């Protein structure tokens, strides 16, 4: 139980940390969101669709798959699902597209988020893209090719909307998103402060140890991994930055955590969105979990080999809290 005298300070600290985390996140999200909006309304995605079409055959996908993949890579899950809902793909093709995008969606924005919270932008982006490609290639050999039940389709009537109306829509959606981010991050910060005051975090960390060991992660990052796995990379990264301010993590701990949650985050929300297309749940959660596990363990083997090649030395030098500078 939390003592009455510590309840108020814990809530105030959580609110302050929530506000700091929200402001930090919005400095990234709003510019990236506006850039994506401009790219979308400019019609540039159509040209990207044409350029990416030759690569679709390598992924066992038809050329039309370049559109939802491009939208998902740049704009996120919801735009990709909207594109999938009006295109005619078999269930196998829909699963491959969904798995690719569950790993590598919103790649630029989330890459910046990860870069600001402990992992190099290019490393984060390349690892996610490679994991997407390898996972899809492996699944394509397991799933039946071509045949299958078509994904859920919805008829959408194309229309012409003025730029000012689209801009108003973007401003409204962005405002709602900002309020959502503030509410979620602040609530998580308050809960974490209350858990810290009640000394619940050590208990949860112990319960997560078997899962963390399987995933190749340090037991100290258990709460951070759980936060990103449930709430997503955007919200999880904000929590990671704030938690790192309060505690010093090793560089290797943060990098393994970021590699894992980069591939395997927002398990409930993202998976539920694609389930609306009729995709079985096992294909929405299983491949990502396995991919994250393999990537982290391969990273651990690589860093171990690198240390041995250098003739030993410090395993993981302590680093200052990651996140924003200045």
C-alpha positions as CSV (number, residue, x, y, z in Angstrom):
1,X,0.0,0.0,0.0
2,X,1.0,3.6,-0.6
3,X,1.3,5.8,2.4
4,X,-0.9,8.9,2.3
5,X,2.0,11.3,2.7
6,X,3.7,9.8,-0.4
7,X,0.5,9.6,-2.6
8,X,0.4,13.4,-3.5
9,X,4.1,13.8,-4.3
10,X,4.0,10.6,-6.5
11,X,1.0,11.9,-8.5
12,X,2.6,15.4,-8.9
13,X,5.9,13.9,-10.1
14,X,4.0,11.7,-12.5
15,X,2.1,14.6,-13.9
16,X,5.3,16.7,-14.4
17,X,7.1,13.8,-16.1
18,X,4.1,13.2,-18.3
19,X,4.1,16.8,-19.4
20,X,7.9,16.7,-20.1
21,X,7.5,13.4,-22.0
22,X,4.6,14.8,-24.1
23,X,6.4,18.0,-25.1
24,X,9.4,16.0,-26.1
25,X,7.4,13.6,-28.2
26,X,5.3,16.3,-29.9
27,X,8.5,18.0,-31.1
28,X,9.1,14.9,-33.2
29,X,5.5,13.8,-34.0
30,X,4.0,17.0,-35.3
31,X,6.7,17.9,-37.9
32,X,6.9,14.3,-39.1
33,X,3.1,14.1,-39.3
34,X,2.9,17.3,-41.4
35,X,5.6,16.1,-43.8
36,X,3.7,12.8,-44.3
37,X,0.5,14.7,-44.9
38,X,2.2,16.9,-47.6
39,X,3.7,13.8,-49.3
40,X,0.3,12.1,-49.2
41,X,-1.7,15.0,-50.7
42,X,1.0,15.8,-53.3
43,X,0.5,12.4,-55.0
44,X,4.2,11.5,-54.6
45,X,3.1,8.1,-53.2
46,X,1.8,7.2,-56.6
47,X,5.3,7.6,-58.0
48,X,6.8,5.7,-55.1
49,X,4.3,2.9,-55.9
50,X,5.6,2.7,-59.5
51,X,9.3,2.6,-58.3
52,X,8.7,0.0,-55.7
53,X,6.7,-2.3,-58.0
54,X,9.7,-4.4,-59.2
55,X,10.7,-5.2,-55.6
56,X,7.3,-6.7,-54.9
57,X,8.0,-9.9,-56.9
58,X,11.0,-10.5,-54.6
59,X,8.6,-10.5,-51.7
60,X,6.1,-12.8,-53.4
61,X,3.6,-10.0,-53.7
62,X,1.8,-8.4,-56.7
63,X,2.8,-4.9,-57.9
64,X,-0.3,-3.4,-56.3
65,X,1.2,-4.3,-52.9
66,X,3.6,-1.4,-53.3
67,X,0.8,1.1,-52.4
68,X,-0.1,-0.2,-49.0
69,X,3.5,-1.0,-48.2
70,X,4.6,2.6,-49.1
71,X,1.7,4.2,-47.2
72,X,2.4,2.0,-44.2
73,X,6.1,2.6,-44.2
74,X,5.6,6.4,-44.3
75,X,2.3,7.0,-42.6
76,X,1.7,4.0,-40.3
77,X,-0.7,1.1,-39.8
78,X,-4.0,2.9,-40.3
79,X,-3.2,4.3,-43.7
80,X,-2.0,0.9,-44.9
81,X,-5.2,-0.9,-43.6
82,X,-7.2,1.7,-45.5
83,X,-5.3,0.9,-48.7
84,X,-5.6,-2.9,-48.1
85,X,-9.4,-2.6,-47.6
86,X,-10.0,-1.4,-51.2
87,X,-7.4,-3.7,-53.0
88,X,-8.0,-7.3,-54.1
89,X,-5.4,-9.5,-52.4
90,X,-5.5,-13.1,-51.4
91,X,-5.4,-13.9,-47.7
92,X,-1.8,-15.1,-48.0
93,X,-0.8,-11.8,-49.7
94,X,-2.7,-9.9,-47.0
95,X,-0.8,-11.7,-44.2
96,X,2.5,-11.1,-45.8
97,X,1.8,-7.3,-46.2
98,X,0.5,-7.2,-42.6
99,X,3.5,-8.9,-41.1
100,X,5.9,-6.6,-43.1
101,X,4.1,-3.5,-41.9
102,X,3.7,-4.7,-38.3
103,X,7.5,-4.7,-38.1
104,X,8.3,-1.8,-40.4
105,X,5.5,0.8,-40.2
106,X,5.9,4.6,-39.8
107,X,9.6,3.9,-40.3
108,X,11.0,7.4,-40.4
109,X,9.0,8.9,-37.5
110,X,9.6,5.9,-35.3
111,X,13.3,5.7,-36.3
112,X,13.7,9.3,-35.1
113,X,11.9,8.4,-31.9
114,X,14.3,5.5,-31.3
115,X,17.3,7.6,-32.2
116,X,16.2,10.1,-29.5
117,X,15.7,7.4,-26.9
118,X,18.9,5.3,-27.2
119,X,19.4,3.6,-30.6
120,X,21.1,5.0,-33.8
121,X,18.5,6.0,-36.4
122,X,20.1,4.0,-39.2
123,X,20.7,0.9,-37.1
124,X,17.0,1.0,-35.9
125,X,15.7,1.5,-39.4
126,X,17.9,-1.0,-41.2
127,X,17.3,-3.7,-38.6
128,X,13.5,-3.3,-38.9
129,X,13.5,-3.4,-42.7
130,X,15.8,-6.4,-42.8
131,X,13.7,-8.2,-40.2
132,X,10.5,-7.4,-42.3
133,X,12.0,-8.8,-45.5
134,X,13.5,-11.9,-43.9
135,X,10.3,-12.7,-42.0
136,X,8.1,-12.2,-45.1
137,X,10.4,-14.4,-47.2
138,X,10.2,-17.2,-44.6
139,X,6.4,-16.9,-44.2
140,X,6.0,-17.0,-48.0
141,X,7.5,-20.5,-48.0
142,X,5.1,-21.7,-45.3
143,X,1.8,-20.1,-46.4
144,X,-0.1,-21.4,-49.4
145,X,0.8,-19.3,-52.5
146,X,-1.8,-17.4,-54.5
147,X,-4.9,-19.3,-53.3
148,X,-6.8,-18.1,-50.3
149,X,-9.8,-16.2,-49.1
150,X,-9.7,-12.6,-50.1
151,X,-9.2,-10.0,-47.4
152,X,-12.2,-8.0,-46.2
153,X,-12.9,-5.4,-48.9
154,X,-14.7,-2.1,-48.6
155,X,-16.0,0.0,-51.5
156,X,-14.6,3.5,-51.4
157,X,-15.8,6.1,-53.8
158,X,-12.9,8.3,-54.9
159,X,-13.5,12.0,-54.6
160,X,-11.7,15.3,-54.9
161,X,-11.2,17.3,-51.7
162,X,-9.6,20.7,-51.6
163,X,-6.2,21.2,-49.9
164,X,-7.8,23.5,-47.3
165,X,-10.3,20.9,-46.3
166,X,-7.6,18.2,-46.1
167,X,-5.4,20.6,-44.0
168,X,-8.3,21.2,-41.6
169,X,-8.8,17.4,-41.3
170,X,-5.1,17.0,-40.6
171,X,-5.1,19.8,-37.9
172,X,-8.2,18.2,-36.2
173,X,-6.7,14.7,-36.3
174,X,-3.3,16.0,-35.1
175,X,-5.0,17.9,-32.2
176,X,-6.9,14.7,-31.1
177,X,-3.6,12.7,-31.4
178,X,-1.8,15.3,-29.2
179,X,-4.5,15.0,-26.5
180,X,-4.4,11.2,-26.7
181,X,-0.6,11.2,-26.3
182,X,-0.7,13.6,-23.3
183,X,-3.4,11.5,-21.7
184,X,-1.7,8.1,-22.2
185,X,1.9,9.2,-21.4
186,X,0.7,11.2,-18.3
187,X,-1.4,8.3,-17.1
188,X,1.6,5.9,-17.5
189,X,3.9,8.2,-15.7
190,X,1.5,8.6,-12.8
191,X,1.0,4.9,-12.6
192,X,4.7,4.2,-12.7
193,X,5.3,6.8,-9.9
194,X,2.6,5.2,-7.8
195,X,4.1,1.7,-8.5
196,X,7.5,3.0,-7.5
197,X,6.1,4.5,-4.3
198,X,4.3,1.2,-3.5
199,X,7.4,-0.8,-4.4
200,X,5.5,-2.9,-7.0
201,X,8.0,-2.5,-9.8
202,X,10.6,-5.0,-8.3
203,X,7.8,-7.6,-8.1
204,X,6.7,-7.1,-11.7
205,X,10.3,-7.2,-12.8
206,X,10.8,-10.6,-11.1
207,X,7.6,-12.0,-12.8
208,X,8.9,-10.9,-16.2
209,X,12.4,-12.5,-15.8
210,X,11.6,-15.7,-17.7
211,X,10.1,-13.7,-20.6
212,X,13.0,-11.3,-20.6
213,X,15.5,-14.1,-20.5
214,X,13.8,-15.7,-23.5
215,X,13.8,-12.4,-25.4
216,X,17.5,-11.9,-24.7
217,X,16.9,-8.7,-22.6
218,X,18.2,-7.5,-19.3
219,X,15.8,-7.9,-16.4
220,X,16.3,-4.2,-15.5
221,X,14.4,-3.2,-18.7
222,X,11.3,-5.3,-17.9
223,X,8.9,-2.5,-17.2
224,X,10.1,-0.5,-20.2
225,X,9.7,-3.5,-22.5
226,X,6.2,-4.2,-21.2
227,X,5.2,-0.6,-21.7
228,X,6.3,-0.6,-25.4
229,X,4.8,-4.0,-26.0
230,X,1.4,-2.9,-24.8
231,X,1.2,0.8,-25.6
232,X,3.5,1.1,-28.6
233,X,6.9,2.4,-29.6
234,X,5.9,6.1,-29.5
235,X,4.6,6.0,-26.0
236,X,7.1,3.5,-24.9
237,X,10.0,5.6,-26.1
238,X,8.8,8.6,-24.1
239,X,8.6,6.5,-21.0
240,X,12.1,5.1,-21.7
241,X,13.5,8.6,-21.9
242,X,11.9,9.6,-18.6
243,X,12.9,6.4,-16.8
244,X,16.5,6.7,-18.1
245,X,16.6,10.1,-16.4
246,X,16.0,8.5,-13.1
247,X,18.3,5.5,-13.5
248,X,21.5,4.7,-15.4
249,X,21.3,1.9,-17.9
250,X,24.1,0.2,-19.8
251,X,24.4,1.1,-23.4
252,X,24.0,-2.5,-24.4
253,X,20.8,-2.9,-22.3
254,X,19.1,0.0,-24.1
255,X,20.2,-1.1,-27.5
256,X,18.9,-4.6,-27.0
257,X,15.7,-3.2,-25.7
258,X,15.3,-0.8,-28.6
259,X,16.0,-3.6,-31.2
260,X,13.3,-5.8,-29.5
261,X,10.6,-3.2,-29.2
262,X,11.3,-1.8,-32.7
263,X,10.2,-5.1,-34.1
264,X,7.7,-6.1,-31.5
265,X,5.6,-3.2,-30.1
266,X,1.9,-2.2,-29.7
267,X,0.9,-5.8,-29.7
268,X,-2.7,-5.3,-28.9
269,X,-3.6,-2.1,-30.9
270,X,-1.7,-2.9,-34.1
271,X,-2.8,-6.5,-34.1
272,X,-6.4,-5.7,-33.6
273,X,-6.4,-3.3,-36.5
274,X,-5.3,-6.0,-38.9
275,X,-7.7,-8.6,-37.4
276,X,-10.5,-6.5,-39.0
277,X,-9.2,-7.8,-42.3
278,X,-9.9,-11.3,-41.2
279,X,-6.2,-12.3,-40.6
280,X,-5.8,-15.1,-38.0
281,X,-4.2,-13.8,-34.8
282,X,-1.3,-16.3,-34.9
283,X,0.1,-14.6,-38.0
284,X,-0.2,-11.1,-36.4
285,X,1.7,-11.9,-33.1
286,X,3.8,-15.1,-33.7
287,X,6.2,-13.9,-36.5
288,X,7.0,-10.6,-34.8
289,X,7.7,-12.3,-31.5
290,X,10.1,-14.8,-33.2
291,X,11.8,-12.1,-35.3
292,X,12.4,-9.9,-32.2
293,X,13.8,-12.8,-30.3
294,X,16.2,-13.8,-33.1
295,X,17.4,-10.3,-33.8
296,X,18.3,-9.6,-30.1
297,X,20.1,-12.9,-29.7
298,X,22.0,-12.4,-33.0
299,X,23.0,-8.9,-31.7
300,X,24.2,-10.4,-28.4
301,X,26.3,-13.0,-30.4
302,X,27.7,-10.2,-32.6
303,X,28.7,-8.0,-29.7
304,X,30.2,-10.9,-27.8
305,X,32.3,-11.8,-30.8
306,X,33.4,-8.2,-31.2
307,X,34.6,-8.1,-27.6
308,X,36.5,-11.3,-28.0
309,X,38.1,-10.1,-31.2
310,X,39.3,-7.0,-29.4
311,X,40.9,-9.1,-26.8
312,X,38.4,-8.5,-24.0
313,X,37.6,-5.3,-22.1
314,X,34.7,-3.8,-20.4
315,X,31.5,-5.6,-21.2
316,X,29.1,-2.8,-21.3
317,X,30.3,0.7,-20.1
318,X,27.7,2.6,-18.1
319,X,26.1,5.5,-20.0
320,X,24.3,8.5,-18.9
321,X,20.5,8.6,-19.3
322,X,19.6,8.5,-23.0
323,X,17.1,10.9,-24.6
324,X,17.0,14.5,-25.3
325,X,20.1,16.6,-24.8
326,X,20.5,20.1,-23.5
